[in-house]
Amino acid sequence: MSKRWDVILLDEVEQWFFTLDRDTMATVAGAIDLLELEGPTLGRPVVDKVNGSRFHNMKELRPAGTSIRVLFIFDPARQAILLLGGDKAGDSKRWYDRNIPIADARFESWLATEHGG
């Protein structure tokens, strides 16, 4: 049996996830499932590196056929921590400028707790 990677949704991401319509929710869940199966080896087009984060290994999950993005990072325990989800449609640059600092702060908070390893 192959390794499955732990994927943790912060409460804010879980709340956002349940606001999605059924089709979008299924697409996002499919991308999360791939992340769970492939872990850090999952690459484009499903995962891409994010520029502008204070953390060099911040990435984005890119569910197929959508402008939905989920910012995430692997913590010291090698768990994928899903930090923030949203739709960048029509506001791509500003979406990143606004949300990367939020994701950074959430990860810092994660690291400051016992959850960070």
N, CA, C and O of each residue as an XYZ file, in Angstrom:
468
protein
N       0.845     -1.182      0.000
C       0.000      0.000      0.000
C       0.888      1.242      0.000
O       1.863      1.313      0.749
N       0.555      2.207     -0.831
C       1.368      3.415     -0.921
C       1.033      4.383      0.210
O      -0.046      4.339      0.802
N       1.993      5.251      0.483
C       1.816      6.240      1.548
C       0.725      7.229      1.160
O       0.622      7.642      0.005
N      -0.077      7.596      2.132
C      -1.042      8.671      1.954
C      -0.575      9.814      2.827
O      -0.213      9.614      3.986
N      -0.584     10.995      2.277
C      -0.118     12.178      2.988
C      -1.259     12.773      3.801
O      -2.407     12.793      3.357
N      -0.937     13.250      4.981
C      -1.945     13.924      5.795
C      -2.217     15.305      5.218
O      -1.292     16.081      4.978
N      -3.490     15.604      4.999
C      -3.922     16.915      4.525
C      -4.860     17.478      5.580
O      -5.883     16.875      5.905
N      -4.502     18.637      6.108
C      -5.270     19.255      7.189
C      -5.872     20.558      6.692
O      -5.161     21.437      6.205
N      -7.180     20.672      6.818
C      -7.867     21.912      6.477
C      -8.022     22.733      7.751
O      -8.609     22.268      8.727
N      -7.495     23.952      7.737
C      -7.766     24.837      8.860
C      -9.267     25.098      8.915
O      -9.962     24.948      7.910
N      -9.762     25.484     10.076
C     -11.199     25.738     10.234
C     -11.716     26.718      9.190
O     -12.807     26.530      8.651
N     -10.938     27.769      8.897
C     -11.369     28.775      7.921
C     -11.529     28.169      6.533
O     -12.434     28.544      5.788
N     -10.656     27.239      6.188
C     -10.732     26.590      4.876
C     -11.927     25.646      4.832
O     -12.634     25.577      3.827
N     -12.147     24.928      5.910
C     -13.304     24.034      5.963
C     -14.607     24.826      5.836
O     -15.515     24.419      5.111
N     -14.698     25.950      6.535
C     -15.898     26.792      6.441
C     -16.085     27.299      5.017
O     -17.199     27.273      4.495
N     -15.008     27.762      4.381
C     -15.074     28.234      3.002
C     -15.516     27.092      2.078
O     -16.371     27.290      1.215
N     -14.939     25.906      2.256
C     -15.245     24.747      1.420
C     -16.746     24.462      1.403
O     -17.316     24.173      0.351
N     -17.378     24.543      2.565
C     -18.805     24.219      2.639
C     -19.713     25.323      2.108
O     -20.931     25.151      2.082
N     -19.144     26.458      1.681
C     -19.940     27.494      1.017
C     -19.981     27.286     -0.493
O     -20.751     27.951     -1.187
N     -19.165     26.374     -1.010
C     -19.085     26.147     -2.452
C     -20.309     25.396     -2.956
O     -20.945     24.645     -2.216
N     -20.630     25.614     -4.242
C     -21.703     24.817     -4.837
C     -21.204     23.381     -4.996
O     -20.005     23.112     -4.925
N     -22.135     22.480     -5.209
C     -21.819     21.049     -5.207
C     -20.753     20.673     -6.237
O     -19.838     19.912     -5.924
N     -20.860     21.196     -7.461
C     -19.889     20.848     -8.501
C     -18.490     21.355     -8.160
O     -17.504     20.636     -8.320
N     -18.414     22.601     -7.687
C     -17.116     23.166     -7.316
C     -16.534     22.418     -6.130
O     -15.334     22.148     -6.081
N     -17.388     22.087     -5.177
C     -16.940     21.329     -4.010
C     -16.323     19.994     -4.449
O     -15.281     19.593     -3.931
N     -16.956     19.315     -5.391
C     -16.449     18.029     -5.876
C     -15.103     18.205     -6.581
O     -14.206     17.376     -6.422
N     -14.960     19.276     -7.354
C     -13.700     19.538     -8.052
C     -12.575     19.827     -7.064
O     -11.465     19.317     -7.215
N     -12.862     20.647     -6.051
C     -11.861     20.962     -5.026
C     -11.506     19.697     -4.243
O     -10.333     19.449     -3.964
N     -12.507     18.905     -3.892
C     -12.258     17.658     -3.156
C     -11.372     16.718     -3.972
O     -10.511     16.036     -3.415
N     -11.581     16.680     -5.288
C     -10.739     15.851     -6.146
C      -9.285     16.287     -6.117
O      -8.383     15.450     -6.082
N      -9.050     17.598     -6.132
C      -7.679     18.116     -6.059
C      -7.057     17.797     -4.699
O      -5.877     17.455     -4.620
N      -7.843     17.908     -3.634
C      -7.348     17.566     -2.294
C      -6.999     16.082     -2.230
O      -5.989     15.706     -1.635
N      -7.830     15.240     -2.841
C      -7.550     13.800     -2.875
C      -6.220     13.510     -3.580
O      -5.443     12.668     -3.129
N      -5.964     14.215     -4.693
C      -4.689     14.036     -5.397
C      -3.513     14.444     -4.517
O      -2.478     13.777     -4.503
N      -3.677     15.540     -3.785
C      -2.623     15.984     -2.873
C      -2.367     14.933     -1.795
O      -1.223     14.686     -1.416
N      -3.430     14.327     -1.314
C      -3.296     13.276     -0.304
C      -2.534     12.069     -0.864
O      -1.752     11.441     -0.150
N      -2.760     11.755     -2.119
C      -2.099     10.603     -2.746
C      -0.656     10.884     -3.139
O       0.218     10.042     -2.936
N      -0.400     12.063     -3.701
C       0.909     12.367     -4.280
C       1.823     13.158     -3.354
O       3.043     13.124     -3.517
N       1.257     13.865     -2.393
C       2.071     14.654     -1.474
C       2.909     15.693     -2.186
O       2.446     16.309     -3.146
N       4.145     15.900     -1.727
C       4.989     16.956     -2.279
C       5.399     16.749     -3.735
O       5.904     17.677     -4.367
N       5.192     15.556     -4.272
C       5.570     15.317     -5.670
C       4.507     15.797     -6.655
O       4.768     15.858     -7.856
N       3.325     16.136     -6.171
C       2.260     16.617     -7.059
C       2.669     17.972     -7.630
O       3.013     18.890     -6.885
N       2.629     18.088     -8.946
C       3.065     19.326     -9.600
C       1.995     19.901    -10.504
O       0.809     19.598    -10.380
N       2.462     20.758    -11.436
C       1.535     21.382    -12.373
C       0.847     20.305    -13.209
O       1.464     19.290    -13.532
N      -0.387     20.507    -13.551
C      -1.178     21.729    -13.382
C      -1.956     21.804    -12.065
O      -2.625     22.807    -11.815
N      -1.889     20.784    -11.227
C      -2.722     20.763    -10.015
C      -2.121     21.615     -8.901
O      -2.853     22.228     -8.124
N      -0.796     21.655     -8.820
C      -0.103     22.421     -7.777
C       0.926     23.317     -8.445
O       1.578     22.920     -9.410
N       1.066     24.524     -7.925
C       2.108     25.420     -8.415
C       2.694     26.195     -7.245
O       2.061     26.345     -6.200
N       3.908     26.680     -7.438
C       4.587     27.490     -6.428
C       3.937     28.869     -6.380
O       3.442     29.374     -7.388
N       3.947     29.466     -5.198
C       3.399     30.808     -5.004
C       4.561     31.762     -4.772
O       5.463     31.471     -3.986
N       4.539     32.891     -5.449
C       5.542     33.931     -5.236
C       4.990     34.980     -4.289
O       3.797     35.284     -4.316
N       5.854     35.532     -3.453
C       5.439     36.614     -2.570
C       5.202     36.199     -1.136
O       4.939     37.047     -0.283
N       5.292     34.908     -0.852
C       5.119     34.432      0.519
C       6.432     34.565      1.281
O       7.511     34.531      0.690
N       6.330     34.714      2.580
C       7.530     34.688      3.422
C       8.091     33.267      3.526
O       9.219     33.078      3.981
N       7.315     32.281      3.109
C       7.733     30.880      3.176
C       8.015     30.380      1.760
O       7.128     30.376      0.906
N       9.250     29.962      1.521
C       9.657     29.574      0.168
C       8.891     28.371     -0.369
O       8.838     28.165     -1.581
N       8.299     27.578      0.513
C       7.602     26.373      0.053
C       6.079     26.519      0.055
O       5.364     25.517      0.029
N       5.576     27.760      0.087
C       4.130     27.989     -0.041
C       3.713     27.611     -1.462
O       4.383     27.961     -2.433
N       2.607     26.899     -1.563
C       2.107     26.455     -2.867
C       0.614     26.743     -2.979
O      -0.040     27.136     -2.013
N       0.098     26.535     -4.190
C      -1.339     26.667     -4.395
C      -1.869     25.409     -5.059
O      -1.258     24.859     -5.975
N      -3.015     24.973     -4.576
C      -3.765     23.887     -5.190
C      -4.664     24.531     -6.230
O      -5.348     25.513     -5.939
N      -4.670     23.981     -7.453
C      -5.385     24.575     -8.580
C      -6.376     23.560     -9.153
O      -6.061     22.864    -10.118
N      -7.571     23.472     -8.565
C      -8.558     22.510     -9.065
C      -8.845     22.723    -10.553
O      -8.981     23.857    -11.010
N      -8.934     21.636    -11.291
C      -9.073     21.663    -12.750
C     -10.273     22.478    -13.212
O     -11.371     22.368    -12.666
N     -10.035     23.299    -14.234
C     -11.113     24.024    -14.886
C     -11.736     25.135    -14.059
O     -12.831     25.595    -14.381
N     -11.063     25.578    -12.999
C     -11.616     26.633    -12.149
C     -10.564     27.709    -11.902
O      -9.380     27.517    -12.179
N     -11.016     28.833    -11.381
C     -10.092     29.875    -10.910
C      -9.974     29.816     -9.392
O      -9.463     30.740     -8.759
N     -10.457     28.712     -8.819
C     -10.327     28.471     -7.374
C      -8.856     28.192     -7.063
O      -8.174     27.483     -7.803
N      -8.389     28.756     -5.970
C      -7.043     28.474     -5.486
C      -7.112     28.186     -3.993
O      -7.881     28.813     -3.265
N      -6.304     27.234     -3.545
C      -6.174     26.931     -2.122
C      -4.689     27.030     -1.793
O      -3.881     26.239     -2.280
N      -4.340     28.007     -0.965
C      -2.949     28.177     -0.559
C      -2.629     27.161      0.529
O      -3.396     26.990      1.477
N      -1.484     26.485      0.386
C      -1.112     25.460      1.364
C       0.401     25.365      1.472
O       1.146     25.924      0.667
N       0.826     24.639      2.494
C       2.250     24.449      2.737
C       2.430     23.135      3.497
O       1.543     22.713      4.240
N       3.572     22.499      3.307
C       3.900     21.325      4.117
C       4.609     21.799      5.376
O       5.580     22.552      5.302
N       4.124     21.358      6.532
C       4.717     21.760      7.811
C       5.913     20.863      8.133
O       6.208     19.940      7.374
N       6.612     21.119      9.252
C       7.784     20.297      9.587
C       7.476     18.806      9.736
O       8.368     17.973      9.575
N       6.226     18.466     10.042
C       5.833     17.057     10.153
C       5.425     16.478      8.796
O       4.954     15.344      8.714
N       5.610     17.269      7.734
C       5.288     16.878      6.355
C       3.804     16.638      6.139
O       3.406     15.780      5.352
N       3.003     17.401      6.842
C       1.557     17.411      6.622
C       1.244     18.594      5.710
O       1.834     19.664      5.859
N       0.327     18.410      4.774
C      -0.114     19.525      3.942
C      -1.159     20.307      4.731
O      -2.208     19.769      5.084
N      -0.872     21.575      5.005
C      -1.774     22.424      5.766
C      -2.456     23.364      4.783
O      -1.810     24.241      4.210
N      -3.767     23.183      4.584
C      -4.531     24.051      3.704
C      -4.908     25.297      4.493
O      -5.646     25.228      5.476
N      -4.386     26.447      4.042
C      -4.422     27.677      4.823
C      -5.525     28.643      4.420
O      -6.076     29.346      5.267
N      -5.853     28.682      3.118
C      -6.811     29.678      2.640
C      -7.334     29.251      1.284
O      -6.566     28.804      0.432
N      -8.631     29.386      1.076
C      -9.224     29.078     -0.216
C      -9.990     30.269     -0.740
O     -10.503     31.081      0.031
N     -10.067     30.369     -2.063
C     -10.834     31.455     -2.660
C     -10.830     31.358     -4.168
O     -10.217     30.464     -4.751
N     -11.528     32.296     -4.790
C     -11.661     32.356     -6.242
C     -10.958     33.616     -6.727
O     -11.327     34.726     -6.341
N      -9.948     33.445     -7.571
C      -9.175     34.593     -8.034
C      -9.718     35.189     -9.335
O      -9.077     36.061     -9.920
N     -10.876     34.741     -9.793
C     -11.442     35.193    -11.064
C     -11.547     36.717    -11.111
O     -12.096     37.341    -10.203
N     -11.017     37.300    -12.173
C     -11.140     38.725    -12.410
C     -10.305     39.607    -11.501
O     -10.380     40.832    -11.598
N      -9.516     39.017    -10.624
C      -8.784     39.812     -9.633
C      -7.479     39.112     -9.268
O      -7.063     39.123     -8.109
N      -6.842     38.510    -10.252
C      -5.734     37.598     -9.987
C      -4.625     38.215     -9.145
O      -4.313     37.699     -8.072
N      -4.027     39.303     -9.608
C      -2.888     39.883     -8.879
C      -3.304     40.340     -7.489
O      -2.632     40.027     -6.506
N      -4.400     41.073     -7.398
C      -4.835     41.564     -6.090
C      -5.235     40.418     -5.176
O      -5.046     40.511     -3.963
N      -5.786     39.330     -5.728
C      -6.157     38.182     -4.897
C      -4.923     37.661     -4.161
O      -4.969     37.418     -2.955
N      -3.830     37.492     -4.888
C      -2.597     37.007     -4.263
C      -2.038     38.027     -3.272
O      -1.641     37.666     -2.164
N      -2.007     39.299     -3.671
C      -1.485     40.349     -2.782
C      -2.251     40.398     -1.467
O      -1.667     40.632     -0.409
N      -3.538     40.182     -1.536
C      -4.404     40.241     -0.351
C      -4.320     38.955      0.484
O      -4.336     39.016      1.713
N      -4.232     37.817     -0.162
C      -4.388     36.545      0.549
C      -3.097     35.847      0.967
O      -3.102     35.087      1.935
N      -2.008     36.084      0.272
C      -0.749     35.455      0.688
C      -0.356     35.887      2.099
O       0.040     35.032      2.892
N      -0.447     37.185      2.457
C      -0.121     37.550      3.847
C      -1.030     36.878      4.879
O      -0.586     36.562      5.983
N      -2.287     36.661      4.529
C      -3.206     35.963      5.445
C      -2.754     34.514      5.614
O      -2.715     33.996      6.730
N      -2.413     33.860      4.494
C      -1.936     32.474      4.564
C      -0.638     32.395      5.366
O      -0.455     31.474      6.162
N       0.261     33.355      5.160
C       1.511     33.383      5.930
C       1.218     33.471      7.424
O       1.800     32.735      8.221
N       0.316     34.370      7.799
C      -0.015     34.550      9.222
C      -0.650     33.292      9.800
O      -0.367     32.918     10.938
N      -1.503     32.640      9.024
C      -2.131     31.404      9.505
C      -1.092     30.304      9.697
O      -1.176     29.524     10.645
N      -0.116     30.243      8.797
C       0.919     29.227      8.964
C       1.800     29.535     10.174
O       2.171     28.629     10.920
N       2.129     30.795     10.366
C       2.901     31.167     11.562
C       2.154     30.763     12.826
O       2.754     30.263     13.778
N       0.852     30.980     12.830
C       0.035     30.586     13.975
C       0.067     29.068     14.151
O       0.183     28.571     15.271
N      -0.035     28.338     13.048
C       0.039     26.875     13.087
C       1.363     26.423     13.708
O       1.387     25.543     14.568
N       2.454     27.033     13.265
C       3.774     26.656     13.771
C       3.937     26.979     15.255
O       4.682     26.303     15.964
N       3.241     28.009     15.718
C       3.361     28.438     17.110
C       2.593     27.535     18.071
O       2.741     27.653     19.287
N       1.785     26.644     17.537
C       1.011     25.725     18.371
C       1.678     24.361     18.384
O       2.675     24.140     17.697
N       1.138     23.473     19.146
C       1.656     22.102     19.188
C       1.466     21.399     17.852
O       2.108     20.382     17.590
N       0.583     21.936     16.997
C       0.321     21.309     15.699
C       1.520     21.408     14.767
O       1.652     20.614     13.836
N       2.373     22.356     15.006
C       3.490     22.576     14.101
C       4.630     21.589     14.250
O       5.647     21.712     13.567
N       4.480     20.631     15.113
C       5.523     19.627     15.220
C       6.315     19.874     16.393
O       7.257     19.131     16.669
